[in-house]
Amino acid sequence: MHTNHNTMPSCLDSLIGQDNGCSSTDGRLYLKDIGITDKFIAGLLAKHNEGIDDWMNERRRIATEYVTRDVVNHISHTFKPATLIDNARLGNWPDVESLKSTDAGYTHGIMIEVCSPASNTKLNITGLEFYGETNGTVTATVYDLADGSVVATLTTDAVAGQISYFEDVDVVVQNLRGKKRIWITTDQTQFYQAQMSVGCAACKPTCYKRGNGLLEANSVRFLTTDKKIYMNRTTAANTGGLSATASVSCDQLAFLCEMKSQMALPLLYCLGREIHTTALYNYDRWGIQNLRKEDIEARRDELEALYSKVMDGLIKNIGTPNDVHCFACDRAVYPGVILP
């Protein structure tokens, strides 16, 4: 199974460059700005059996975790830990079975749409089932209908005449203050019919709606030769034998991406501190030469002080995002008479 689930915002990865040499800085911050060059790092690792890139990637990961944690600890009291749509069932098999085939030249499936223009949200697909007459492997593919890219691939060992469950399904798709559409399909051409006729009295059997338009699902089809983008879809009478379970929740950590320019300087100092701290702890074991241990410790302490200073300044000026669905306003209310 493939999933694009992330543990922390990847938007912070490109904030800090390493050693720009003599080239222009193009607006980024660089480790060289605080005296850490590739030559310095190579000196630390001269007798340590690990490549510079792998070692630096780990330092960056840890530094990003520290910075993210410190910011989140400050604003977490404003988080609304709400699941906006909880485990919606998309696709139901009727009481009377009906074995169907794909329309000639088409593939069928479920299109899921999340619309949250004022909030950063996540669509989480936690369950997927197929019902058909196949014995063997069934492969499901999840497409992003914005550009036709593949979000995830899933497989199950199907048994003819039984509902087959894809195992360990955990597909997470971000929706950053907008509209996100995905499409789930399989490689099968024959299946039992499932319909969407739940959730909205005005919906047709091919549509499902919840949360005042927050989540909508439709059974749609694509020509097998067409790019899997929204404009190429047409309505289908069934889901291609698929039924999915999906939730929509707030993605508060996406707020960090919206303020990432403010996090660059704290991240620079934190990364520098992490490099010196790791070198200090491993000074004797790695046999570091040409760098005095006390100098590394002194520089580590300087970077720690700089990080604390800029992080304190950042935290004091962070405002609660204007998002009534995912954040609680923490601004104080002061009573008073404006006009006598």
C-alpha positions in Angstrom: 0.0 0.0 0.0 1.1 3.5 -0.7 -0.1 6.6 1.2 1.0 10.2 1.4 0.5 10.6 5.1 3.0 13.1 6.6 4.0 13.6 10.3 5.0 17.3 10.0 4.7 20.1 7.4 7.0 19.4 4.5 6.8 23.1 3.5 9.5 23.9 6.0 12.0 21.6 4.3 13.3 24.2 1.8 13.6 27.2 4.2 17.3 26.6 5.1 20.0 26.1 2.5 23.3 24.5 3.3 26.3 26.3 1.8 25.6 28.6 -1.1 29.3 29.1 -1.8 29.8 32.2 -3.8 26.4 32.2 -5.5 23.5 34.5 -4.7 21.2 33.6 -1.8 17.9 34.0 -3.7 16.1 35.1 -0.5 16.7 32.0 1.6 18.7 31.6 4.8 21.8 29.5 4.8 23.8 27.7 7.4 26.8 29.6 6.1 25.1 32.7 7.4 25.8 31.5 11.0 29.3 30.1 10.1 28.4 26.5 9.3 30.0 25.5 6.0 30.2 22.2 4.1 33.9 22.2 5.1 33.0 22.5 8.8 30.4 19.6 8.6 32.9 17.5 6.7 35.4 18.1 9.5 32.9 16.8 12.1 32.3 13.7 10.0 35.8 13.0 8.8 36.1 9.8 10.8 32.4 9.0 11.1 31.0 6.5 8.6 28.0 8.4 7.4 27.4 10.6 4.4 27.0 14.3 4.8 23.6 14.4 3.1 22.1 11.6 5.2 23.5 13.1 8.4 22.2 16.5 7.5 18.7 15.2 6.6 18.4 13.7 10.1 19.6 17.0 11.7 17.0 18.9 9.7 14.2 16.5 10.7 15.0 16.9 14.4 15.3 20.7 14.2 12.0 20.9 12.3 10.4 18.8 15.0 11.7 21.1 17.8 10.5 24.3 16.1 7.1 22.8 15.2 6.6 21.5 18.7 7.5 24.9 20.3 5.0 26.8 18.1 2.2 24.2 18.4 2.6 24.1 22.2 1.9 27.8 22.2 -1.2 27.8 20.0 -2.6 24.3 20.7 -5.1 25.7 23.2 -6.9 27.3 20.2 -7.2 24.0 18.3 -10.7 22.6 17.9 -10.1 18.8 17.9 -13.2 18.3 15.8 -13.8 15.7 13.0 -16.0 17.6 10.7 -17.3 14.5 8.9 -16.8 11.2 10.7 -16.6 7.9 8.8 -19.0 8.6 6.0 -20.0 5.6 4.0 -19.6 6.3 0.3 -21.3 3.6 -1.8 -23.9 1.1 -0.7 -24.9 -2.2 -2.2 -28.7 -2.5 -2.6 -30.6 -5.5 -1.1 -31.0 -7.0 -4.6 -27.7 -7.8 -6.2 -27.0 -6.6 -9.7 -23.9 -7.7 -11.5 -22.7 -5.0 -13.9 -19.8 -4.4 -16.3 -18.0 -1.2 -17.2 -19.3 0.8 -20.1 -17.2 0.1 -23.2 -14.0 2.1 -23.1 -14.6 3.5 -19.6 -13.5 2.8 -16.0 -15.8 3.5 -13.2 -15.3 4.7 -9.6 -16.0 7.1 -6.8 -15.2 10.8 -7.0 -14.9 12.5 -3.5 -14.9 16.3 -3.2 -14.0 18.3 -0.1 -14.9 22.0 -0.2 -13.5 24.1 2.7 -12.4 27.5 1.3 -12.0 29.1 4.8 -10.3 26.1 6.5 -7.3 23.8 6.1 -8.7 20.3 6.1 -7.7 16.7 5.5 -9.6 14.0 3.8 -8.8 10.6 5.4 -9.9 7.4 3.6 -9.8 4.7 6.2 -11.7 1.9 4.5 -12.2 0.6 1.0 -14.2 -2.5 -0.2 -14.7 -4.2 -3.6 -17.6 -6.6 -4.5 -17.4 -8.6 -7.6 -16.8 -12.0 -9.2 -13.0 -11.9 -9.2 -10.7 -14.5 -7.6 -7.2 -12.9 -7.1 -5.6 -9.5 -6.7 -7.7 -6.4 -7.2 -5.7 -3.1 -7.5 -7.3 0.2 -6.6 -5.8 3.6 -7.6 -6.5 7.0 -6.1 -6.1 10.0 -8.4 -5.9 13.7 -7.7 -8.3 15.2 -10.3 -6.5 18.5 -10.3 -3.6 17.1 -12.3 -4.2 13.4 -12.7 -1.4 12.4 -10.4 -1.6 9.1 -8.4 -2.2 9.7 -4.7 -2.2 6.1 -3.6 -2.4 2.5 -4.8 -4.0 -0.3 -2.8 -4.5 -4.0 -3.3 -6.7 -6.8 -1.9 -7.0 -10.6 -2.5 -10.5 -10.8 -3.8 -12.8 -13.8 -3.5 -15.6 -14.2 -6.1 -19.1 -13.4 -4.7 -17.7 -11.9 -1.5 -17.1 -8.3 -0.4 -13.3 -7.9 -0.3 -11.6 -5.5 2.1 -8.5 -3.6 1.3 -6.2 -3.9 4.4 -4.6 -1.1 6.4 -6.1 1.7 4.4 -4.9 5.1 5.6 -4.8 7.6 2.7 -4.6 11.3 3.8 -5.1 14.1 1.3 -4.6 17.8 2.3 -7.1 20.4 1.2 -5.6 23.9 1.8 -8.4 26.4 2.0 -10.0 25.3 -1.3 -11.6 22.5 -3.1 -10.0 19.0 -3.5 -11.3 16.3 -5.7 -10.0 12.7 -5.8 -11.2 9.6 -7.8 -10.9 6.0 -6.7 -11.1 3.2 -9.3 -10.0 -0.4 -9.8 -8.6 -2.5 -12.6 -11.8 -4.6 -12.7 -14.4 -4.6 -15.5 -17.1 -6.6 -13.8 -18.6 -5.9 -10.3 -21.8 -5.7 -8.3 -23.6 -2.4 -8.4 -23.3 0.1 -5.5 -25.0 3.5 -5.3 -24.6 6.8 -3.4 -28.2 7.5 -2.6 -27.7 8.5 1.0 -27.2 11.8 2.8 -29.3 14.2 0.8 -33.0 13.9 -0.1 -32.5 15.9 -3.3 -29.6 13.7 -4.4 -29.8 11.3 -7.3 -28.7 7.6 -6.7 -25.2 8.7 -8.0 -24.6 11.4 -5.4 -23.9 11.7 -1.6 -23.7 15.0 0.3 -22.8 15.8 3.9 -21.9 18.8 6.0 -23.6 21.5 4.0 -21.5 20.9 1.0 -18.2 20.1 2.9 -18.2 16.5 1.5 -19.7 15.3 -1.7 -19.2 12.0 -3.5 -20.4 10.9 -6.9 -20.1 7.8 -9.0 -18.3 8.9 -12.2 -16.5 7.3 -15.1 -13.5 8.2 -17.3 -12.5 7.0 -20.7 -9.6 4.7 -20.2 -7.5 6.8 -22.6 -8.3 10.1 -20.9 -6.2 12.0 -18.4 -7.8 11.6 -15.0 -8.7 15.3 -14.4 -12.0 16.7 -13.3 -13.1 18.1 -16.7 -12.9 14.6 -18.3 -15.3 12.9 -15.9 -18.9 11.9 -16.7 -21.6 10.6 -14.5 -21.9 6.9 -14.1 -24.7 4.7 -12.8 -22.5 2.9 -10.3 -19.2 3.1 -8.3 -17.5 0.2 -10.1 -18.1 -2.2 -7.3 -16.4 0.1 -4.7 -17.5 1.3 -1.3 -15.3 3.7 0.8 -15.2 5.1 4.3 -14.0 8.7 4.5 -13.6 11.4 7.2 -12.9 15.1 7.0 -11.0 16.8 9.8 -9.1 20.0 10.5 -5.4 20.3 9.5 -4.1 22.7 12.1 -0.5 22.1 11.3 -1.0 23.5 7.8 -1.2 26.9 9.5 2.6 26.6 10.0 3.0 26.6 6.2 1.1 29.9 6.0 3.5 31.5 8.4 6.7 29.7 7.3 8.6 32.9 6.4 8.4 33.8 10.1 9.8 30.4 11.1 12.9 30.6 8.9 15.2 32.4 11.4 14.2 30.2 14.4 14.7 27.1 12.3 18.2 28.3 11.2 19.4 28.8 14.8 17.7 25.5 15.9 19.4 23.6 13.1 22.8 25.1 14.0 22.2 24.2 17.6 21.4 20.6 16.7 24.5 20.2 14.5 26.8 21.4 17.4 24.9 19.4 20.0 25.3 16.2 18.0 29.0 16.9 17.5 29.5 17.7 21.1 27.9 14.4 22.3 30.0 12.4 19.8 33.2 14.3 20.0 35.4 11.6 21.5 33.6 8.6 19.8 34.0 10.2 16.3 37.6 11.3 16.9 36.9 14.9 15.8 40.1 16.8 15.2 41.0 20.4 14.4 38.0 21.6 16.4 38.2 22.2 20.1 35.4 20.6 22.2 35.0 23.8 24.3 34.6 25.9 21.1 31.9 23.6 19.9 30.1 23.8 23.3 30.4 27.6 23.4 29.0 28.0 19.9 26.2 25.6 20.8 25.2 27.7 23.8 25.3 30.9 21.6 22.9 29.3 19.1 20.6 28.1 21.9 20.4 31.6 23.2 19.7 33.1 19.8 17.0 30.4 19.1 15.3 31.1 22.4 15.3 34.8 21.7 13.8 34.7 18.2 11.3 32.0 19.2 10.1 34.1 22.1 9.6 37.0 19.7 7.7 34.8 17.2 5.4 33.3 19.8 4.5 36.7 21.2 3.2 37.8 17.8 1.4 34.7 16.6 -2.3 35.5 16.1 -5.0 32.9 16.0 -6.0 32.0 12.4 -9.3 33.4 11.2 -10.9 30.0 10.9 -14.1 29.3 12.9 -14.2 25.6 12.0 -10.7 24.6 13.3 -9.6 27.3 15.7 -11.1 29.0 18.7 -10.5 32.7 19.0 -8.3 33.6 22.0 -8.5 37.4 21.7 -9.6 39.1 24.9 -12.9 41.0 24.9 -12.9 44.3 26.7 -16.2 45.9 27.7 -16.4 49.7 27.1 -18.5 52.6 25.8 -17.3 53.8 22.4 -19.7 56.8 22.3 -21.3 58.5 25.3 
